[in-house]
Amino acid sequence: MTLDEIKLGEECRIVRQNLGGATGQRLMDMGFIPGTKVKVVRNAPLIDPVDLLIRGYHVSLRHHEARGVEVERT
């Protein structure tokens, strides 16, 4: 399952991050590493972004970026 499939208010744990290049490095720098808990605060179903709560701060990702983060529900 990927991060863009998680519904509003649900929590999950990052399994792996499959994005490469600058985007992948940026997500790693922001704390998108395996084992980190993430909560979906807002999710626009058709238009970006997805608003997430990770490590006590809010991050907004585009849906195609969220598809590159593999997660499991907690």
MODELLER restraints for C-alpha pairs under 7 A, 6 or more apart:
rsr = mdl.restraints
at = mdl.atoms
rsr.add(forms.Gaussian(group=physical.xy_distance, feature=features.Distance(at['CA:1:A'], at['CA:70:A']), mean=5.81, stdev=0.5))
rsr.add(forms.Gaussian(group=physical.xy_distance, feature=features.Distance(at['CA:1:A'], at['CA:71:A']), mean=5.75, stdev=0.5))
rsr.add(forms.Gaussian(group=physical.xy_distance, feature=features.Distance(at['CA:1:A'], at['CA:72:A']), mean=6.56, stdev=0.5))
rsr.add(forms.Gaussian(group=physical.xy_distance, feature=features.Distance(at['CA:2:A'], at['CA:66:A']), mean=6.88, stdev=0.5))
rsr.add(forms.Gaussian(group=physical.xy_distance, feature=features.Distance(at['CA:2:A'], at['CA:67:A']), mean=5.30, stdev=0.5))
rsr.add(forms.Gaussian(group=physical.xy_distance, feature=features.Distance(at['CA:2:A'], at['CA:68:A']), mean=6.87, stdev=0.5))
rsr.add(forms.Gaussian(group=physical.xy_distance, feature=features.Distance(at['CA:2:A'], at['CA:69:A']), mean=5.56, stdev=0.5))
rsr.add(forms.Gaussian(group=physical.xy_distance, feature=features.Distance(at['CA:2:A'], at['CA:70:A']), mean=4.40, stdev=0.5))
rsr.add(forms.Gaussian(group=physical.xy_distance, feature=features.Distance(at['CA:2:A'], at['CA:71:A']), mean=5.44, stdev=0.5))
rsr.add(forms.Gaussian(group=physical.xy_distance, feature=features.Distance(at['CA:3:A'], at['CA:66:A']), mean=5.05, stdev=0.5))
rsr.add(forms.Gaussian(group=physical.xy_distance, feature=features.Distance(at['CA:3:A'], at['CA:67:A']), mean=5.87, stdev=0.5))
rsr.add(forms.Gaussian(group=physical.xy_distance, feature=features.Distance(at['CA:3:A'], at['CA:69:A']), mean=5.60, stdev=0.5))
rsr.add(forms.Gaussian(group=physical.xy_distance, feature=features.Distance(at['CA:3:A'], at['CA:70:A']), mean=6.19, stdev=0.5))
rsr.add(forms.Gaussian(group=physical.xy_distance, feature=features.Distance(at['CA:3:A'], at['CA:71:A']), mean=5.98, stdev=0.5))
rsr.add(forms.Gaussian(group=physical.xy_distance, feature=features.Distance(at['CA:4:A'], at['CA:63:A']), mean=5.88, stdev=0.5))
rsr.add(forms.Gaussian(group=physical.xy_distance, feature=features.Distance(at['CA:4:A'], at['CA:66:A']), mean=5.01, stdev=0.5))
rsr.add(forms.Gaussian(group=physical.xy_distance, feature=features.Distance(at['CA:4:A'], at['CA:67:A']), mean=5.45, stdev=0.5))
rsr.add(forms.Gaussian(group=physical.xy_distance, feature=features.Distance(at['CA:7:A'], at['CA:40:A']), mean=6.76, stdev=0.5))
rsr.add(forms.Gaussian(group=physical.xy_distance, feature=features.Distance(at['CA:8:A'], at['CA:40:A']), mean=5.28, stdev=0.5))
rsr.add(forms.Gaussian(group=physical.xy_distance, feature=features.Distance(at['CA:8:A'], at['CA:41:A']), mean=5.97, stdev=0.5))
rsr.add(forms.Gaussian(group=physical.xy_distance, feature=features.Distance(at['CA:8:A'], at['CA:42:A']), mean=5.93, stdev=0.5))
rsr.add(forms.Gaussian(group=physical.xy_distance, feature=features.Distance(at['CA:8:A'], at['CA:43:A']), mean=6.12, stdev=0.5))
rsr.add(forms.Gaussian(group=physical.xy_distance, feature=features.Distance(at['CA:9:A'], at['CA:39:A']), mean=6.43, stdev=0.5))
rsr.add(forms.Gaussian(group=physical.xy_distance, feature=features.Distance(at['CA:9:A'], at['CA:40:A']), mean=5.32, stdev=0.5))
rsr.add(forms.Gaussian(group=physical.xy_distance, feature=features.Distance(at['CA:9:A'], at['CA:41:A']), mean=5.77, stdev=0.5))
rsr.add(forms.Gaussian(group=physical.xy_distance, feature=features.Distance(at['CA:10:A'], at['CA:39:A']), mean=5.77, stdev=0.5))
rsr.add(forms.Gaussian(group=physical.xy_distance, feature=features.Distance(at['CA:10:A'], at['CA:40:A']), mean=5.87, stdev=0.5))
rsr.add(forms.Gaussian(group=physical.xy_distance, feature=features.Distance(at['CA:11:A'], at['CA:37:A']), mean=6.90, stdev=0.5))
rsr.add(forms.Gaussian(group=physical.xy_distance, feature=features.Distance(at['CA:11:A'], at['CA:38:A']), mean=5.62, stdev=0.5))
rsr.add(forms.Gaussian(group=physical.xy_distance, feature=features.Distance(at['CA:11:A'], at['CA:39:A']), mean=4.29, stdev=0.5))
rsr.add(forms.Gaussian(group=physical.xy_distance, feature=features.Distance(at['CA:11:A'], at['CA:40:A']), mean=6.59, stdev=0.5))
rsr.add(forms.Gaussian(group=physical.xy_distance, feature=features.Distance(at['CA:11:A'], at['CA:73:A']), mean=6.29, stdev=0.5))
rsr.add(forms.Gaussian(group=physical.xy_distance, feature=features.Distance(at['CA:11:A'], at['CA:74:A']), mean=6.08, stdev=0.5))
rsr.add(forms.Gaussian(group=physical.xy_distance, feature=features.Distance(at['CA:12:A'], at['CA:37:A']), mean=5.69, stdev=0.5))
rsr.add(forms.Gaussian(group=physical.xy_distance, feature=features.Distance(at['CA:12:A'], at['CA:38:A']), mean=5.39, stdev=0.5))
rsr.add(forms.Gaussian(group=physical.xy_distance, feature=features.Distance(at['CA:12:A'], at['CA:39:A']), mean=6.43, stdev=0.5))
rsr.add(forms.Gaussian(group=physical.xy_distance, feature=features.Distance(at['CA:12:A'], at['CA:71:A']), mean=6.20, stdev=0.5))
rsr.add(forms.Gaussian(group=physical.xy_distance, feature=features.Distance(at['CA:12:A'], at['CA:72:A']), mean=5.45, stdev=0.5))
rsr.add(forms.Gaussian(group=physical.xy_distance, feature=features.Distance(at['CA:12:A'], at['CA:73:A']), mean=4.23, stdev=0.5))
rsr.add(forms.Gaussian(group=physical.xy_distance, feature=features.Distance(at['CA:12:A'], at['CA:74:A']), mean=5.03, stdev=0.5))
rsr.add(forms.Gaussian(group=physical.xy_distance, feature=features.Distance(at['CA:13:A'], at['CA:35:A']), mean=5.65, stdev=0.5))
rsr.add(forms.Gaussian(group=physical.xy_distance, feature=features.Distance(at['CA:13:A'], at['CA:36:A']), mean=5.50, stdev=0.5))
rsr.add(forms.Gaussian(group=physical.xy_distance, feature=features.Distance(at['CA:13:A'], at['CA:37:A']), mean=4.43, stdev=0.5))
rsr.add(forms.Gaussian(group=physical.xy_distance, feature=features.Distance(at['CA:13:A'], at['CA:38:A']), mean=6.05, stdev=0.5))
rsr.add(forms.Gaussian(group=physical.xy_distance, feature=features.Distance(at['CA:13:A'], at['CA:71:A']), mean=5.46, stdev=0.5))
rsr.add(forms.Gaussian(group=physical.xy_distance, feature=features.Distance(at['CA:13:A'], at['CA:72:A']), mean=5.42, stdev=0.5))
rsr.add(forms.Gaussian(group=physical.xy_distance, feature=features.Distance(at['CA:13:A'], at['CA:73:A']), mean=6.33, stdev=0.5))
rsr.add(forms.Gaussian(group=physical.xy_distance, feature=features.Distance(at['CA:13:A'], at['CA:74:A']), mean=6.45, stdev=0.5))
rsr.add(forms.Gaussian(group=physical.xy_distance, feature=features.Distance(at['CA:14:A'], at['CA:33:A']), mean=6.55, stdev=0.5))
rsr.add(forms.Gaussian(group=physical.xy_distance, feature=features.Distance(at['CA:14:A'], at['CA:34:A']), mean=4.86, stdev=0.5))
rsr.add(forms.Gaussian(group=physical.xy_distance, feature=features.Distance(at['CA:14:A'], at['CA:35:A']), mean=5.29, stdev=0.5))
rsr.add(forms.Gaussian(group=physical.xy_distance, feature=features.Distance(at['CA:14:A'], at['CA:36:A']), mean=5.50, stdev=0.5))
rsr.add(forms.Gaussian(group=physical.xy_distance, feature=features.Distance(at['CA:14:A'], at['CA:37:A']), mean=6.49, stdev=0.5))
rsr.add(forms.Gaussian(group=physical.xy_distance, feature=features.Distance(at['CA:14:A'], at['CA:70:A']), mean=6.13, stdev=0.5))
rsr.add(forms.Gaussian(group=physical.xy_distance, feature=features.Distance(at['CA:14:A'], at['CA:71:A']), mean=4.40, stdev=0.5))
rsr.add(forms.Gaussian(group=physical.xy_distance, feature=features.Distance(at['CA:14:A'], at['CA:72:A']), mean=6.59, stdev=0.5))
rsr.add(forms.Gaussian(group=physical.xy_distance, feature=features.Distance(at['CA:15:A'], at['CA:34:A']), mean=4.89, stdev=0.5))
rsr.add(forms.Gaussian(group=physical.xy_distance, feature=features.Distance(at['CA:15:A'], at['CA:35:A']), mean=6.32, stdev=0.5))
rsr.add(forms.Gaussian(group=physical.xy_distance, feature=features.Distance(at['CA:15:A'], at['CA:70:A']), mean=5.47, stdev=0.5))
rsr.add(forms.Gaussian(group=physical.xy_distance, feature=features.Distance(at['CA:15:A'], at['CA:71:A']), mean=4.94, stdev=0.5))
rsr.add(forms.Gaussian(group=physical.xy_distance, feature=features.Distance(at['CA:15:A'], at['CA:72:A']), mean=6.65, stdev=0.5))
rsr.add(forms.Gaussian(group=physical.xy_distance, feature=features.Distance(at['CA:16:A'], at['CA:33:A']), mean=6.84, stdev=0.5))
rsr.add(forms.Gaussian(group=physical.xy_distance, feature=features.Distance(at['CA:16:A'], at['CA:34:A']), mean=5.35, stdev=0.5))
rsr.add(forms.Gaussian(group=physical.xy_distance, feature=features.Distance(at['CA:16:A'], at['CA:69:A']), mean=6.14, stdev=0.5))
rsr.add(forms.Gaussian(group=physical.xy_distance, feature=features.Distance(at['CA:16:A'], at['CA:70:A']), mean=5.23, stdev=0.5))
rsr.add(forms.Gaussian(group=physical.xy_distance, feature=features.Distance(at['CA:16:A'], at['CA:71:A']), mean=7.00, stdev=0.5))
rsr.add(forms.Gaussian(group=physical.xy_distance, feature=features.Distance(at['CA:17:A'], at['CA:33:A']), mean=6.99, stdev=0.5))
rsr.add(forms.Gaussian(group=physical.xy_distance, feature=features.Distance(at['CA:17:A'], at['CA:68:A']), mean=6.05, stdev=0.5))
rsr.add(forms.Gaussian(group=physical.xy_distance, feature=features.Distance(at['CA:17:A'], at['CA:69:A']), mean=4.45, stdev=0.5))
rsr.add(forms.Gaussian(group=physical.xy_distance, feature=features.Distance(at['CA:17:A'], at['CA:70:A']), mean=6.00, stdev=0.5))
rsr.add(forms.Gaussian(group=physical.xy_distance, feature=features.Distance(at['CA:18:A'], at['CA:68:A']), mean=4.98, stdev=0.5))
rsr.add(forms.Gaussian(group=physical.xy_distance, feature=features.Distance(at['CA:18:A'], at['CA:69:A']), mean=5.92, stdev=0.5))
rsr.add(forms.Gaussian(group=physical.xy_distance, feature=features.Distance(at['CA:19:A'], at['CA:68:A']), mean=5.38, stdev=0.5))
rsr.add(forms.Gaussian(group=physical.xy_distance, feature=features.Distance(at['CA:37:A'], at['CA:54:A']), mean=6.48, stdev=0.5))
rsr.add(forms.Gaussian(group=physical.xy_distance, feature=features.Distance(at['CA:38:A'], at['CA:52:A']), mean=6.59, stdev=0.5))
rsr.add(forms.Gaussian(group=physical.xy_distance, feature=features.Distance(at['CA:38:A'], at['CA:53:A']), mean=5.76, stdev=0.5))
rsr.add(forms.Gaussian(group=physical.xy_distance, feature=features.Distance(at['CA:38:A'], at['CA:54:A']), mean=4.91, stdev=0.5))
rsr.add(forms.Gaussian(group=physical.xy_distance, feature=features.Distance(at['CA:39:A'], at['CA:52:A']), mean=5.63, stdev=0.5))
rsr.add(forms.Gaussian(group=physical.xy_distance, feature=features.Distance(at['CA:39:A'], at['CA:53:A']), mean=5.09, stdev=0.5))
rsr.add(forms.Gaussian(group=physical.xy_distance, feature=features.Distance(at['CA:39:A'], at['CA:54:A']), mean=6.72, stdev=0.5))
rsr.add(forms.Gaussian(group=physical.xy_distance, feature=features.Distance(at['CA:40:A'], at['CA:51:A']), mean=6.18, stdev=0.5))
rsr.add(forms.Gaussian(group=physical.xy_distance, feature=features.Distance(at['CA:40:A'], at['CA:52:A']), mean=4.68, stdev=0.5))
rsr.add(forms.Gaussian(group=physical.xy_distance, feature=features.Distance(at['CA:40:A'], at['CA:53:A']), mean=6.41, stdev=0.5))
rsr.add(forms.Gaussian(group=physical.xy_distance, feature=features.Distance(at['CA:41:A'], at['CA:51:A']), mean=5.43, stdev=0.5))
rsr.add(forms.Gaussian(group=physical.xy_distance, feature=features.Distance(at['CA:41:A'], at['CA:52:A']), mean=5.37, stdev=0.5))
rsr.add(forms.Gaussian(group=physical.xy_distance, feature=features.Distance(at['CA:41:A'], at['CA:53:A']), mean=6.52, stdev=0.5))
rsr.add(forms.Gaussian(group=physical.xy_distance, feature=features.Distance(at['CA:42:A'], at['CA:50:A']), mean=5.89, stdev=0.5))
rsr.add(forms.Gaussian(group=physical.xy_distance, feature=features.Distance(at['CA:42:A'], at['CA:51:A']), mean=4.87, stdev=0.5))
rsr.add(forms.Gaussian(group=physical.xy_distance, feature=features.Distance(at['CA:43:A'], at['CA:49:A']), mean=6.73, stdev=0.5))
rsr.add(forms.Gaussian(group=physical.xy_distance, feature=features.Distance(at['CA:43:A'], at['CA:50:A']), mean=4.59, stdev=0.5))
rsr.add(forms.Gaussian(group=physical.xy_distance, feature=features.Distance(at['CA:43:A'], at['CA:51:A']), mean=6.23, stdev=0.5))
rsr.add(forms.Gaussian(group=physical.xy_distance, feature=features.Distance(at['CA:44:A'], at['CA:50:A']), mean=6.21, stdev=0.5))
rsr.add(forms.Gaussian(group=physical.xy_distance, feature=features.Distance(at['CA:48:A'], at['CA:62:A']), mean=5.22, stdev=0.5))
rsr.add(forms.Gaussian(group=physical.xy_distance, feature=features.Distance(at['CA:48:A'], at['CA:63:A']), mean=6.01, stdev=0.5))
rsr.add(forms.Gaussian(group=physical.xy_distance, feature=features.Distance(at['CA:49:A'], at['CA:60:A']), mean=5.87, stdev=0.5))
rsr.add(forms.Gaussian(group=physical.xy_distance, feature=features.Distance(at['CA:49:A'], at['CA:61:A']), mean=5.39, stdev=0.5))
rsr.add(forms.Gaussian(group=physical.xy_distance, feature=features.Distance(at['CA:49:A'], at['CA:62:A']), mean=4.72, stdev=0.5))
rsr.add(forms.Gaussian(group=physical.xy_distance, feature=features.Distance(at['CA:49:A'], at['CA:63:A']), mean=6.33, stdev=0.5))
rsr.add(forms.Gaussian(group=physical.xy_distance, feature=features.Distance(at['CA:50:A'], at['CA:60:A']), mean=5.39, stdev=0.5))
rsr.add(forms.Gaussian(group=physical.xy_distance, feature=features.Distance(at['CA:50:A'], at['CA:61:A']), mean=5.28, stdev=0.5))
rsr.add(forms.Gaussian(group=physical.xy_distance, feature=features.Distance(at['CA:50:A'], at['CA:62:A']), mean=6.23, stdev=0.5))
rsr.add(forms.Gaussian(group=physical.xy_distance, feature=features.Distance(at['CA:50:A'], at['CA:63:A']), mean=6.60, stdev=0.5))
rsr.add(forms.Gaussian(group=physical.xy_distance, feature=features.Distance(at['CA:51:A'], at['CA:58:A']), mean=6.67, stdev=0.5))
rsr.add(forms.Gaussian(group=physical.xy_distance, feature=features.Distance(at['CA:51:A'], at['CA:59:A']), mean=5.76, stdev=0.5))
rsr.add(forms.Gaussian(group=physical.xy_distance, feature=features.Distance(at['CA:51:A'], at['CA:60:A']), mean=4.38, stdev=0.5))
rsr.add(forms.Gaussian(group=physical.xy_distance, feature=features.Distance(at['CA:51:A'], at['CA:61:A']), mean=6.64, stdev=0.5))
rsr.add(forms.Gaussian(group=physical.xy_distance, feature=features.Distance(at['CA:52:A'], at['CA:58:A']), mean=5.46, stdev=0.5))
rsr.add(forms.Gaussian(group=physical.xy_distance, feature=features.Distance(at['CA:52:A'], at['CA:59:A']), mean=5.15, stdev=0.5))
rsr.add(forms.Gaussian(group=physical.xy_distance, feature=features.Distance(at['CA:52:A'], at['CA:60:A']), mean=6.06, stdev=0.5))
rsr.add(forms.Gaussian(group=physical.xy_distance, feature=features.Distance(at['CA:53:A'], at['CA:59:A']), mean=6.40, stdev=0.5))
